[in-house]
Amino acid sequence: MSRVTITLDFECGWGAIGDGMWRTREAAGVYDRMRDDVPRFVDTLGRLGLELTWACVGAMISDPADIRIDHLGGRFATEACRFLDEARPTSRDARDLLGVVRACRYPQSFGSHTYTHVLLDDPDQSRDGVARELERARAANDAAGIASNLLVFPRNRAAHLDLVAASGFHRVRLAPDPPTGGMGVIAAALPGLLGRGARSIFTPPAAARRYAHPAGPEAETGTALLDWGTQPAIGKRAATRRRIRRSLDAARSGQPVHLWVHPYNFSETPGLMSETIDTLEDIARLRDRSEIIVEGFA
């Protein structure tokens, strides 16, 4: 019997500093709608008895008066200053949402999604700056009273794993392993709708491979993202449904599976939360029939 793990990249507007998309989402009311959508999602977790792991951006769960970003460099530093100056409170402060998650009647687990969601492989960031980013991430979780020993890399862009280990993170989530042969390799190289369709048919779900990384932390590769993207076409929705269905079939066959999702997407993409809740219902049924186990990442 294999396991299914689900992590949530919990970031609000912090996750869109680099590309400036926080402005578009803020104007569309995405971060405001999260105040209704996250409690509904958390109620579902309590009802189903599912533990998910919420990887929190540290600055998002900190007192705004205590946020320090002087360790950042380059363009990201400029954009982060602008974000702090111009973004609405609901776009940058999610302490209220963290409180909702912590109050779930089925206990949830937690980790870090760095302090500011800066990409750790950004060449504009110094090693000293990355070290301070990680130290502040852990300190933010510690101050909030939640676990601070695992890290989810922004956009799965792993870097500086020696600093990650030295900062006290003992487990990290990495990107899915690429296909290794056959039609899966060809499908992975195809662009657009054709590529998505081919991957849904020919590329098997990646196993959640757990291993001791040479730099120190225990690493686990992901399996699939629970998201369609903004304004998805019918084909992309169908391809995503097939990919998730195949992932759960793989779990029933003994392959560990690690799914992840961004909570803000529930408030951005119509129908995504209902679809995700349907997936959680399927996972709970498989668990109740003793076909899989469900574990947090912590």
N, C-alpha and C positions, 0 to 999 in steps of 0.2 A: 504494500500500500504506500503510495507516494504522497508528497505534500504539495499544496498550493500556497504560495505566499503572495500577498499584495502589498505594495508600498505606494504611498501617495506623496508626490512632490508638492509640498504645501508652501505656496509662494506668493499668492496675490500679485500685485503689480511689480514686486521685486523681480519676478521671473522674466519680465519684459523690459528691463532697463536697457539692456544692450541693443535691442532692435527698435526701441521706442514704441512698441505696440501697447504699452500700458495706457498711452493717451487714447488710443482708439477704443480699447476695452473700457476704460473709465468713462468715456463719453457715451458708450453704449449701455452703461449701467451694470456691467458684468460684476464688478466688485461689490456693488450694492446688493445685487441679487444673491450673492453668496450668503448673505445674512439670512435668507430664507432657505436656500438650497442645502447648505451644509448641515443645518439641524435636521432636515428631512433625511438626508443621507445617513447621518449618525443614528437617527432613530431606527433606520433599517438595520444597521449593524447591531444595535442592541436587540432588536426583535429576532434576528437570525443567530445571534450569538457568535459573531465573527470578529476576530482580532485582526485589524489591519495596522500597518506601521506608518505613522505620519512623520515624514521627514521635513522639519520646519526650517525655513529661512530664519536665522537668528535675529536679525534686525526687525523682522516682522512681528516677533513675539516679545520685543523689548520695549521699555519705556522710551517714547520718542526723544525725550530729553537726554537720554543716555547713549543714543546712537552715535558711534564714532566711525568715520570712513576715511580717516587720514592715512590709512595704510594702502589705499587703492592708488593705482597709477593709470596714466593714459586716458584714452577717450572714455573708458568706463567710469573713471573717477569723476569726469565732467558730467556725464549723464546721471550718475548717482546723486551728485549735488543738486542737479536740476530736478530730479525726481523728488528728493526730500523737500525742496523749496516749493514745488508746484503741485504735487499730487494731493488728492483728497485723502483725508484720514482713512477712509475705508479701503483705499488702494494700497496703503503702506503699513497699516496697523491692524493686525489680526489677533490681538490678545483676546478679544471677545470670542472669536471662532475657536481659538485654542481652548478656551473655557468650555465651550459646547462639546468639543471632542473629549475632553477630560471627564466630562459629566456623563458620558455614555454609560448606560447600565451594564454593558459588557466591556470590560477594560480594554483599552487600546494601548498600543505601544508606540514609542517615539524614537526619533533620531534627528539628525541634522541634515540640512540641505545647503550647507555653508552659512556664512553670516550675511552676505549681500547678494548671493547668487552670481558672483563673478565666475567666469569660466577659469578654472585653475590652470588651463593650458594657454591662457591669454598671454602673448609675449610681452605685453605692456606691464605685466605684474611681476615684481621682483620676488625672489624666494623669501626674503624677509617679509614682504607684504603678504604673500600666501600663508606664511607661518602665522602671522597676526590674524589673518582672516579665519584660519582654523581655530586659533586660540579663542577668538571672540565668539565664534560659533558655539564652541563648547561652553563658554561662560554664559552665553544667553540661555542655553538649555538648562544649565545648572541653576541659574537665577530663577527660571520659570518652574523649576522642580520637576523636570522631565529628563528622561535618559539622554545621555550625551556621548554614547560610546559607539555609535554607528553613523556612517556618512553615505549619503546619496549624492553623487557628483551632478552638478547642473548639466543637463543635456547628455548625461552619461559620458562626459569628456574627462576621463581620468588623467591625472597628472600629479607629480610630486608625492607619490605614495609614501616615500620615506618621511616627508613632513607630516603626512596624514597619520602615519603610525606613531611618530614622535609626539603628536598632539594628543594622543590617547584614544583615537578611533580604532576599534579592534575589528570592525567589519565594514566593508564597502560594497556598494552595488555597482557593477560594471555593465557595459553594453552587451547585448546578445552576441553570442558567437556567430560568425558568418557561416553560411553554408559551405560545406567542404567538398562537394562533388556533384556530378550529374546535372540534372535540369535545374536544381536549386541554384547553382552558381550562375547559370544563364539567366534565370528569372531575376536574380538579384541585380543584374546589370541592365535590365530593361527599364526605360523611363516611363513616367506617367501612368495613365490608367492601364495600359497594356502590362506594365511591370507589376502593378498592384494585383491585377488579376492573375498573372502568371505565378507570382509569389504565393498567392492564396491557394493555388492548385499544386504547385510543384515543390515549394520550399517547406520542409517539415518544421514544426515548432522547435525552437532551440531549447535544449535542456537548461535548467538553472544549475549551472556547474559551480560547485563550491570547492574552493581550494585555498591553500595557504599561499598568498602572494609573496614573492621573494623579498619585497620591501617591508613586509611585516604584517599588515592586516589580513584577516580572512576575507576573501573576495567571493562574491557570487554574481554570476552573469544573469541578466534578465532574460525573459522569454518574449513578452509582447506588451505593447502599449495599448491601453484601453481608451482609444480616442479615434475619431474620424477626421479631425481637423475642422476648421471653420468652413461653413457652407459646403459640406461634402456632397459629392455626387452620389447617385444611387449605387454606382459600381463600387465606390470606395467603402460605403457602408456595408455592402454585401461582402466585400473582401475582408473587412475587419471582423464581421460576424463569423465568417468562415475560419479566420485565423484563431479567434478565441475559442471557437468550438473545437477546432483541432487541438488546441493547447489543453483543453480539459480532457479530451479523449486521450492525449498523451499522458496526462496525470493519472487517469484511470488505468493506463497500461504500465504504470510504474516509473514514469519519468517526472522528476521534480520540475515544477513550473513556478516562475516568478513573474507576475503581472504588475504593471504600474499604471498610475493615472494621475492627472492634475485636477484637483478639486475645482479650480476656476473654470475648467472646461465644461463642467456641469451647468454653469450659469452662462456660458457662451454659445454652446451648440445645442439647439433644440432637440430633445429626444435622447440625448446622450445619457443623462442620469437614469431615465427609465430603463434604457437598454442595459446600463451597468447594473442596476438593481436586479434586472432579470438574470444577468450573469451571476450575481451574488446568490440569488435564489437557487440557481442550478448548482452552484458550489455547495451551498448548505445541504441540498438534497443528496448530493454525492457523499458528503461527509456523514450525513445521518444514516446512509446505507453502508457506511464503513468502506466505501470505495476509495476515498482519499482522506488525508488529514489536512487541516488548515492551520498554519503557523504564522505568527508574526516574524518579522525579520530581525527583531531585536535580540 
